[in-house]
């Protein structure tokens, strides 16, 4: 009576990758409702709500895939689950207003454990002025599964998509890159040490910054506000959840353009570089392919260069080109390296 | 380094139950955004979208908890995942317009298997004129997890909540009750037979109706349309996902009222009664506590009695009372039985 493998063909999911799979599953779908403005293919879906546009983002967080409770405090996890969705809405130049939280848990978890998780959710809701408007809690056979839906809004004239960059536009990024991934490597290392010898205390001293970047990312809502105040409207925008390389390729490919990024312009914190060196990793690799920075990556007209430079914490790291010129990282020595999406493909990691 | 059980207290999730847990986790949360109209505690959240109200529902479907792939075709599962959310929106007197689908799968599943699932999702989207606007696909350590968010809309003057019934209102239900649960019992029985002897063919002949009610529920969007055409505005409404008893208690408790339901008014299909008798179950128990019927349960002013009776497929099964009169089922013989929520508590089932 099994129904799931009766088809003679079997194509492995890993052969398509996460983005390939979504494209495959949703290809050819047409929208029929006139309120549907934008479907699959950006940080959030866009629905016409009359005076404003409504933004809807959705994220799934699975134990064992997206987080490891060995070193992730539940309160931090709750905070992060909200934060990454607030970031998705911000990446459309919008403001998150409501969230719905779906949680599946096994009986391994106590009410007190869920209280901790919700304490983090509440903290993030307070901080980002988001109302929790829906909660669905159900049991799971094993593990913890979190599904967050965020609702946001943006004025019709202000929405920013990822496929609207123009040739010669500046490529800009907020904050610094690669730190969250270095935090993850440290936590994974200490976990292995702990597994080998439970008497050992974790050696995480002096690495607060990269650990916090991993465990408690802050969505860059402030960047959206600063850009607006400075009168800069990004031509395209995306938040960095899968690594700079992956995200700039989304902007470039979806806009039908190429890009150049300059290695010596990449903002990398000294702690990130230090941890990278411990792991014998090139800090540039950490910055390009480390995921979960949740910084804003955007393109802007070259005429906005001075305005952007005047905003502290924003960095111009390259520019868009014709599609024919391809997607390249220019090394400090002037060599060209093709930019390829790698790093944070959760689909590939597990399978 | 484990973080999940460091609290000295441990309260089991099962001690609160699903609804108790949601109440516990979300209690005391205040809404700060003026667009937030209704938060936790109805079929869908309600957000002010200017001219209309926007409705957002969210459902989680987990393999091994909400469905069993031994007897659930993936195409049916995809259809049902959309259908139950369309039903949630309809229960607010609204029309579903968009959905977002989040799927987590292990590498046990092939691309072809997900194609089947999406074929069902597409079929339901076409049928209910819902646009798929977001897709998130990620890997899971094991099993299939589906998270659906549905967006809908309703005119401001037409929304119907579950907490707005009035004393003496009629209690009405569409279709018939208990069939989906009988379908589930049949499928579970045949699964056990098959496990004991894989050579045995499943004996499901002649039970198409109850099987279809379980595997391919149809949201009663037609009921919403018929009520509107007849000029009837329900005073309160909810869809029946957890069984009539559980749902009428939501309406009664949330409205601060009591209720009387008459056993001999309960609409029960002959096939439901037949299967119930095979399982030595009282058909009334199936109707009261069997879940997943996805019929509409609503209250209406007594003056609408004639209009309601004139609509085929609607049944008046009781009336609301003062809270002090309690919640009772009146048996065919005139005895009073207290109505208690039982049946479909997925939290209790697994744990």
Boltz contact constraints between the chains, C-beta under 6 A:
constraints:
  - contact:
      token1: [A, 1]
      token2: [B, 70]
      max_distance: 6.0
  - contact:
      token1: [A, 1]
      token2: [B, 71]
      max_distance: 6.0
  - contact:
      token1: [A, 1]
      token2: [B, 194]
      max_distance: 6.0
  - contact:
      token1: [A, 3]
      token2: [B, 73]
      max_distance: 6.0
  - contact:
      token1: [A, 4]
      token2: [B, 69]
      max_distance: 6.0
  - contact:
      token1: [A, 4]
      token2: [B, 113]
      max_distance: 6.0
  - contact:
      token1: [A, 7]
      token2: [B, 112]
      max_distance: 6.0
  - contact:
      token1: [A, 9]
      token2: [B, 112]
      max_distance: 6.0
  - contact:
      token1: [A, 10]
      token2: [B, 110]
      max_distance: 6.0
  - contact:
      token1: [A, 11]
      token2: [B, 110]
      max_distance: 6.0
  - contact:
      token1: [A, 11]
      token2: [B, 111]
      max_distance: 6.0
  - contact:
      token1: [A, 21]
      token2: [B, 137]
      max_distance: 6.0
  - contact:
      token1: [A, 22]
      token2: [B, 135]
      max_distance: 6.0
  - contact:
      token1: [A, 22]
      token2: [B, 137]
      max_distance: 6.0
  - contact:
      token1: [A, 25]
      token2: [B, 118]
      max_distance: 6.0
  - contact:
      token1: [A, 26]
      token2: [B, 135]
      max_distance: 6.0
  - contact:
      token1: [A, 29]
      token2: [B, 132]
      max_distance: 6.0
  - contact:
      token1: [A, 31]
      token2: [B, 131]
      max_distance: 6.0
  - contact:
      token1: [A, 32]
      token2: [B, 129]
      max_distance: 6.0
  - contact:
      token1: [A, 33]
      token2: [B, 97]
      max_distance: 6.0
  - contact:
      token1: [A, 33]
      token2: [B, 131]
      max_distance: 6.0
  - contact:
      token1: [A, 35]
      token2: [B, 97]
      max_distance: 6.0
  - contact:
      token1: [A, 36]
      token2: [B, 98]
      max_distance: 6.0
  - contact:
      token1: [A, 36]
      token2: [B, 131]
      max_distance: 6.0
  - contact:
      token1: [A, 36]
      token2: [B, 133]
      max_distance: 6.0
  - contact:
      token1: [A, 39]
      token2: [B, 133]
      max_distance: 6.0
  - contact:
      token1: [A, 40]
      token2: [B, 134]
      max_distance: 6.0
  - contact:
      token1: [A, 40]
      token2: [B, 135]
      max_distance: 6.0
  - contact:
      token1: [A, 45]
      token2: [B, 133]
      max_distance: 6.0
  - contact:
      token1: [A, 45]
      token2: [B, 134]
      max_distance: 6.0
  - contact:
      token1: [A, 47]
      token2: [B, 98]
      max_distance: 6.0
  - contact:
      token1: [A, 49]
      token2: [B, 49]
      max_distance: 6.0
  - contact:
      token1: [A, 49]
      token2: [B, 50]
      max_distance: 6.0
  - contact:
      token1: [A, 50]
      token2: [B, 49]
      max_distance: 6.0
  - contact:
      token1: [A, 50]
      token2: [B, 50]
      max_distance: 6.0
  - contact:
      token1: [A, 50]
      token2: [B, 51]
      max_distance: 6.0
  - contact:
      token1: [A, 51]
      token2: [B, 50]
      max_distance: 6.0
  - contact:
      token1: [A, 58]
      token2: [B, 100]
      max_distance: 6.0
  - contact:
      token1: [A, 58]
      token2: [B, 102]
      max_distance: 6.0
  - contact:
      token1: [A, 58]
      token2: [B, 134]
      max_distance: 6.0
  - contact:
      token1: [A, 58]
      token2: [B, 136]
      max_distance: 6.0
  - contact:
      token1: [A, 58]
      token2: [B, 149]
      max_distance: 6.0
  - contact:
      token1: [A, 60]
      token2: [B, 102]
      max_distance: 6.0
  - contact:
      token1: [A, 60]
      token2: [B, 104]
      max_distance: 6.0
  - contact:
      token1: [A, 60]
      token2: [B, 136]
      max_distance: 6.0
  - contact:
      token1: [A, 60]
      token2: [B, 138]
      max_distance: 6.0
  - contact:
      token1: [A, 62]
      token2: [B, 104]
      max_distance: 6.0
  - contact:
      token1: [A, 62]
      token2: [B, 140]
      max_distance: 6.0
  - contact:
      token1: [A, 64]
      token2: [B, 141]
      max_distance: 6.0
  - contact:
      token1: [A, 65]
      token2: [B, 139]
      max_distance: 6.0
  - contact:
      token1: [A, 69]
      token2: [B, 4]
      max_distance: 6.0
  - contact:
      token1: [A, 70]
      token2: [B, 1]
      max_distance: 6.0
  - contact:
      token1: [A, 71]
      token2: [B, 1]
      max_distance: 6.0
  - contact:
      token1: [A, 73]
      token2: [B, 3]
      max_distance: 6.0
  - contact:
      token1: [A, 97]
      token2: [B, 33]
      max_distance: 6.0
  - contact:
      token1: [A, 97]
      token2: [B, 35]
      max_distance: 6.0
  - contact:
      token1: [A, 98]
      token2: [B, 36]
      max_distance: 6.0
  - contact:
      token1: [A, 98]
      token2: [B, 47]
      max_distance: 6.0
  - contact:
      token1: [A, 100]
      token2: [B, 58]
      max_distance: 6.0
  - contact:
      token1: [A, 102]
      token2: [B, 58]
      max_distance: 6.0
  - contact:
      token1: [A, 102]
      token2: [B, 60]
      max_distance: 6.0
  - contact:
      token1: [A, 102]
      token2: [B, 147]
      max_distance: 6.0
  - contact:
      token1: [A, 104]
      token2: [B, 60]
      max_distance: 6.0
  - contact:
      token1: [A, 104]
      token2: [B, 62]
      max_distance: 6.0
  - contact:
      token1: [A, 107]
      token2: [B, 351]
      max_distance: 6.0
  - contact:
      token1: [A, 110]
      token2: [B, 10]
      max_distance: 6.0
  - contact:
      token1: [A, 110]
      token2: [B, 11]
      max_distance: 6.0
  - contact:
      token1: [A, 111]
      token2: [B, 11]
      max_distance: 6.0
  - contact:
      token1: [A, 112]
      token2: [B, 7]
      max_distance: 6.0
  - contact:
      token1: [A, 112]
      token2: [B, 9]
      max_distance: 6.0
  - contact:
      token1: [A, 113]
      token2: [B, 4]
      max_distance: 6.0
  - contact:
      token1: [A, 118]
      token2: [B, 25]
      max_distance: 6.0
  - contact:
      token1: [A, 129]
      token2: [B, 32]
      max_distance: 6.0
  - contact:
      token1: [A, 131]
      token2: [B, 31]
      max_distance: 6.0
  - contact:
      token1: [A, 131]
      token2: [B, 33]
      max_distance: 6.0
  - contact:
      token1: [A, 131]
      token2: [B, 36]
      max_distance: 6.0
  - contact:
      token1: [A, 132]
      token2: [B, 29]
      max_distance: 6.0
  - contact:
      token1: [A, 133]
      token2: [B, 36]
      max_distance: 6.0
  - contact:
      token1: [A, 133]
      token2: [B, 39]
      max_distance: 6.0
  - contact:
      token1: [A, 133]
      token2: [B, 45]
      max_distance: 6.0
  - contact:
      token1: [A, 134]
      token2: [B, 40]
      max_distance: 6.0
  - contact:
      token1: [A, 134]
      token2: [B, 45]
      max_distance: 6.0
  - contact:
      token1: [A, 134]
      token2: [B, 58]
      max_distance: 6.0
  - contact:
      token1: [A, 135]
      token2: [B, 22]
      max_distance: 6.0
  - contact:
      token1: [A, 135]
      token2: [B, 26]
      max_distance: 6.0
  - contact:
      token1: [A, 135]
      token2: [B, 40]
      max_distance: 6.0
  - contact:
      token1: [A, 136]
      token2: [B, 58]
      max_distance: 6.0
  - contact:
      token1: [A, 136]
      token2: [B, 60]
      max_distance: 6.0
  - contact:
      token1: [A, 137]
      token2: [B, 21]
      max_distance: 6.0
  - contact:
      token1: [A, 137]
      token2: [B, 22]
      max_distance: 6.0
  - contact:
      token1: [A, 138]
      token2: [B, 60]
      max_distance: 6.0
  - contact:
      token1: [A, 138]
      token2: [B, 346]
      max_distance: 6.0
  - contact:
      token1: [A, 139]
      token2: [B, 65]
      max_distance: 6.0
  - contact:
      token1: [A, 139]
      token2: [B, 346]
      max_distance: 6.0
  - contact:
      token1: [A, 139]
      token2: [B, 347]
      max_distance: 6.0
  - contact:
      token1: [A, 139]
      token2: [B, 350]
      max_distance: 6.0
  - contact:
      token1: [A, 139]
      token2: [B, 351]
      max_distance: 6.0
  - contact:
      token1: [A, 140]
      token2: [B, 62]
      max_distance: 6.0
  - contact:
      token1: [A, 141]
      token2: [B, 64]
      max_distance: 6.0
  - contact:
      token1: [A, 145]
      token2: [B, 145]
      max_distance: 6.0
  - contact:
      token1: [A, 147]
      token2: [B, 102]
      max_distance: 6.0
  - contact:
      token1: [A, 147]
      token2: [B, 147]
      max_distance: 6.0
  - contact:
      token1: [A, 149]
      token2: [B, 58]
      max_distance: 6.0
  - contact:
      token1: [A, 149]
      token2: [B, 149]
      max_distance: 6.0
  - contact:
      token1: [A, 194]
      token2: [B, 1]
      max_distance: 6.0
  - contact:
      token1: [A, 346]
      token2: [B, 138]
      max_distance: 6.0
  - contact:
      token1: [A, 346]
      token2: [B, 139]
      max_distance: 6.0
  - contact:
      token1: [A, 347]
      token2: [B, 139]
      max_distance: 6.0
  - contact:
      token1: [A, 350]
      token2: [B, 139]
      max_distance: 6.0
  - contact:
      token1: [A, 351]
      token2: [B, 107]
      max_distance: 6.0
  - contact:
      token1: [A, 351]
      token2: [B, 139]
      max_distance: 6.0
